[in-house]
């Protein structure tokens, strides 16, 4: 049971919908067999039931195969199963004609007629519904359903059924086939829509990462652009002073050296991420990025009045946690809570997209190790792990400086 839960839990939402859709159509084959076999056992006895199960079992197996291949085709994984569709259409027509022939020209008896009528209706309805999976144009789906219904009425009338009975049979096949075809078409549409939404979610996440990279590029451009412009101007001035034999050129070159060293330090800060992070800004950014990625994000707590070093440390925790939610798991909701009490600030980030089995180490590369290093610089701690079925929790605690009041009023 645990293995099945883990197998199901590792699947993405689109994969779960696909698995459900596939097994639904496989179950339709089982339903087709059970309906006819149970009717045969109840009405005609075990021997006719065995014969009916053999015939209908073949039809159900072909339906399952066609459904699997058609779903692969709709998802772009294989070519359209044209031959299998024709085989299923021909087999459905042959079984339907055979059933109506047995009912009208075969051995007499209400039991035989009941079994044959059930086989006729069920085979046509399930056959037309499965064939609809392999057709993209709605006109062809309507043509298949209407053709089977028209054929059912024509064949039954040709073998001696009254006109009104043939019309009623055609209408019954039309309604049943239309319902099965609609179920098939709607299932395919829903599956494609889920995959399209998942692709859009991934696209939004990639755009959010790209936006963060652009922000980093702008920061780097601001640092280097300003300082390089100053270096260029002072170097040009130094050249002019040297040509004139002025001693001030040395001072200008010393200034150029200082600015270059300062630029090197600022670039390292940008690359290594040692600039101060504002907690409120990071929380707002995390909410916006996660919402854009289709993830419900709820933030609670008050951050005003916290010292700059505390906000910086917790801000990086929020940024790293947001990145992990976007890159790992399949979260639908994220809860961020900030609490201040007894001289400590606690930041908790929970998401319901933990995909690792219980006991596994959380995936995050060196991000969590880097966060622990940042927090240790301010005597903080970090705990990360599963906190329930499918829930991953990250908790960071940072002590407040002694000058800060022991308690701050915080909305929880």
C-alpha positions, 0 to 999 in steps of 0.5 A: 500500500505504501509503495502504491502511495509513493508511486502515485505521490511521485506523479505530477498532476497531469500524469495523475489525470492521464493515469486516471483517464487511461484506467477509466477507459480500461474499466469500460472494457471490463464493464462491457464484458460484465454487463453482457456476461451477467445478462447472459448468465441470468437469462440464458445460463452458463454456456451462452454466457461463456460464448458471449464472454469470449466474443465480447471479450475480444471486442473489449480487448480491442477497445482497450488497445485502441483507447491506449493508442488513441490517447498516445496519439492525442498526446503526440507520442505516436501516429494516429492508429488508423488501422486499429480504428478500422479494425474496431469499426469492422469488428463492432459492425460484425458483432452487432449484425451477428447479434441482431441476426441471432435475435431475429433468425436464430434460436427462439426464446426471450432469453436469447433475444434479451442477450442478443439485444444487450450485446447489440446495444452495448457493443455499438455504444462502446465501439463508437465511444472508443472510436471517437478517441481516435478522431480529431474532427467533431464532424467525423465523431458525429458521422461515426455515431450517426452511422452506427445508429443508422446502420442499427436501424437499417439492419434490424428493419432488414431482418424483419423488425417492425419499423417502429421497433427499428426506429426505437433501436436506432434512437437508443444506439444514437443516444448511447453512442453519443453519450460514450463519444461525448465522454471520450471527447471530453476526457481528451479535452480535459487531459490536453487542458491539464497538460497545457495548464502545466506547461503554462505553469512551467513557463511562468516559473521560467519567466520568474527565474528569468526576471530574477536573472534580469534583476541580477543583470541590472544590479551588476550593470549598475555597479560596473557601469557607474564605476567603469565610467568613473575609472575611464574619466579619471584615467583620461584625466591622469593621462592628461596630467602626466603629459603636462608633467603635473604631480596630481596624476599620481593622486588620480591613479591612486583614486582609480586603483581605489575605485577598481578595488571597490568595484571588485568588492561590489561585484563579488557581493552581487555574485555571491549574494551578500547584499542586504535583503529586505524581508518585506520586499522578499515576502512581497516578491515571493508572493508575486512569483508564486502566484504567477506560477499558479501557486496559492501563497499566503503570508502572515506576520509583521516584519516592521521594526526588525533589525536589518541583519535579521531581515537580511538573513530571513530574506535570503531564507524566503528567497531560497525557499521560493526557488525550491518550491518552483524547482522541486515538487508540485506544490499548490499552496505555500504558507509563510508565517513570521512570528516574533516572541521571547527575543527570537524571530521564527520564519516558517515556510510550508508547501504541499508539494513534497515529492520525496518519500519519507526519510529522504533528504530534501533536495535543494543542492547546496542552497540549504547549506548556504542558508545555514551558513548565513543564519549561523553568522547571526546565531540563527538555526534552520530546520527543514524536512517533511512535516506530514503527508506531502508537506515540506516545512522549512523553519528558520529562527534568528535571535533578536539583538539585546537592544530589541524588545523581547516581544513584538506584537505580531499577527499570526 
